Amino acid sequence: MSLMEQWRDALNTLPLVAILRGLKPEEAEAVGDALIEAGFKIVEVPLNSPDPFTSIQMLASRLGERAIVGAGTVLKVSDVETLASVGGQICISPNTNIEVIKKAKALGLISFPAFFTPTEAFAAIEAGADAIKLFPAELAGPKGLKAMNAVIPRTTPVFPVGGIEPTNMGEYLSVGARGFGIGSSVYKPGDTAEIVYEKAKAFVTAWHGLKG
């Protein structure tokens, strides 16, 4: 299965991104296994985690085609190059950096930058972003997403990120969200693999309950 086929499968079945901020390499494989067992298909290790590229390489090697693995908090073109060199597949940023987006696409990665305004959303889409994340979603809220989705092309998936819980996904889905990025509600430093599995499973169950 090609990377884009994997991406389309994740979008169509379970478009939830596990954001593993603070993950240590020695935890990576057990946490990755727990997420896959729960049903997750996209895994992000933010670059402000301890030795993130080692964790990404370990996860990408272990999970193979079972999940799309990549980096979050990607702020520099050089980090995109390192991400590709360790087997990362998705480049996620907290901002709209046109050069980072273009480099990710040039290296065959999925580009997934953040936006908070329509101007940023359109700039990201024009640069080639595969999806865009509304961040921080808790500030914009469903009302903000609804207003912006009136102009954002439906061909570009929008994922709210920030403050997402199983109980509020429905509000965002009703105004056009296509998926979600989930941070401490699925993993925070110190969580065991067992805890991560239970947290992740709650999101998977909620997603399927909402989508039918």
Solvent accessible surface area in square Angstrom, and as a share of the most:
residue,aa,sasa,rsa
1,M,129,0.58
2,S,59,0.38
3,L,37,0.18
4,M,70,0.31
5,E,81,0.36
6,Q,13,0.06
7,W,7,0.03
8,R,124,0.45
9,D,53,0.27
10,A,1,0.01
11,L,23,0.12
12,N,119,0.61
13,T,56,0.32
14,L,4,0.02
15,P,1,0.00
16,L,0,0.00
17,V,3,0.02
18,A,0,0.00
19,I,12,0.06
20,L,0,0.00
21,R,105,0.38
22,G,15,0.14
23,L,0,0.00
24,K,97,0.41
25,P,21,0.13
26,E,138,0.62
27,E,42,0.19
28,A,0,0.00
29,E,64,0.29
30,A,55,0.43
31,V,3,0.02
32,G,0,0.00
33,D,42,0.22
34,A,7,0.05
35,L,0,0.00
36,I,30,0.15
37,E,127,0.57
38,A,1,0.01
39,G,27,0.26
40,F,2,0.01
41,K,56,0.24
42,I,0,0.00
43,V,0,0.00
44,E,3,0.01
45,V,0,0.00
46,P,0,0.00
47,L,30,0.15
48,N,99,0.51
49,S,9,0.06
50,P,61,0.39
51,D,83,0.43
52,P,18,0.11
53,F,43,0.18
54,T,50,0.29
55,S,0,0.00
56,I,0,0.00
57,Q,94,0.42
58,M,59,0.27
59,L,0,0.00
60,A,20,0.16
61,S,95,0.61
62,R,110,0.40
63,L,2,0.01
64,G,37,0.36
65,E,104,0.47
66,R,125,0.46
67,A,1,0.01
68,I,1,0.01
69,V,1,0.00
70,G,0,0.00
71,A,0,0.00
72,G,0,0.00
73,T,27,0.16
74,V,0,0.00
75,L,86,0.43
76,K,119,0.50
77,V,52,0.30
78,S,60,0.39
79,D,26,0.14
80,V,0,0.00
81,E,80,0.36
82,T,51,0.30
83,L,0,0.00
84,A,34,0.26
85,S,89,0.57
86,V,24,0.14
87,G,37,0.36
88,G,5,0.05
89,Q,40,0.18
90,I,0,0.00
91,C,3,0.02
92,I,3,0.01
93,S,2,0.02
94,P,46,0.29
95,N,59,0.30
96,T,33,0.19
97,N,45,0.23
98,I,57,0.29
99,E,105,0.47
100,V,3,0.02
101,I,2,0.01
102,K,105,0.44
103,K,57,0.24
104,A,0,0.00
105,K,67,0.29
106,A,83,0.64
107,L,75,0.37
108,G,51,0.49
109,L,9,0.05
110,I,0,0.00
111,S,2,0.01
112,F,4,0.02
113,P,3,0.02
114,A,2,0.01
115,F,4,0.01
116,F,78,0.32
117,T,55,0.32
118,P,56,0.35
119,T,109,0.63
120,E,63,0.28
121,A,0,0.00
122,F,83,0.34
123,A,37,0.29
124,A,0,0.00
125,I,42,0.21
126,E,157,0.71
127,A,15,0.12
128,G,31,0.30
129,A,12,0.09
130,D,29,0.15
131,A,0,0.00
132,I,0,0.00
133,K,13,0.06
134,L,0,0.00
135,F,74,0.31
136,P,38,0.24
137,A,0,0.00
138,E,103,0.46
139,L,132,0.66
140,A,21,0.17
141,G,13,0.13
142,P,35,0.22
143,K,177,0.75
144,G,19,0.19
145,L,0,0.00
146,K,129,0.55
147,A,69,0.54
148,M,19,0.09
149,N,9,0.05
150,A,85,0.66
151,V,84,0.48
152,I,4,0.02
153,P,50,0.32
154,R,170,0.62
155,T,126,0.73
156,T,12,0.07
157,P,4,0.03
158,V,3,0.02
159,F,0,0.00
160,P,0,0.00
161,V,11,0.06
162,G,18,0.17
163,G,47,0.46
164,I,6,0.03
165,E,74,0.33
166,P,36,0.23
167,T,127,0.74
168,N,33,0.17
169,M,0,0.00
170,G,24,0.23
171,E,95,0.43
172,Y,10,0.04
173,L,31,0.15
174,S,91,0.58
175,V,28,0.16
176,G,24,0.23
177,A,7,0.05
178,R,90,0.33
179,G,0,0.00
180,F,0,0.00
181,G,3,0.02
182,I,2,0.01
183,G,25,0.24
184,S,75,0.48
185,S,27,0.18
186,V,0,0.00
187,Y,3,0.01
188,K,102,0.43
189,P,90,0.57
190,G,66,0.64
191,D,12,0.06
192,T,67,0.39
193,A,25,0.19
194,E,122,0.55
195,I,78,0.40
196,V,0,0.00
197,Y,57,0.22
198,E,112,0.50
199,K,46,0.20
200,A,0,0.00
201,K,77,0.33
202,A,48,0.37
203,F,2,0.01
204,V,10,0.06
205,T,86,0.50
206,A,22,0.17
207,W,12,0.04
208,H,93,0.42
209,G,66,0.63
210,L,84,0.42
211,K,119,0.50
212,G,99,0.95
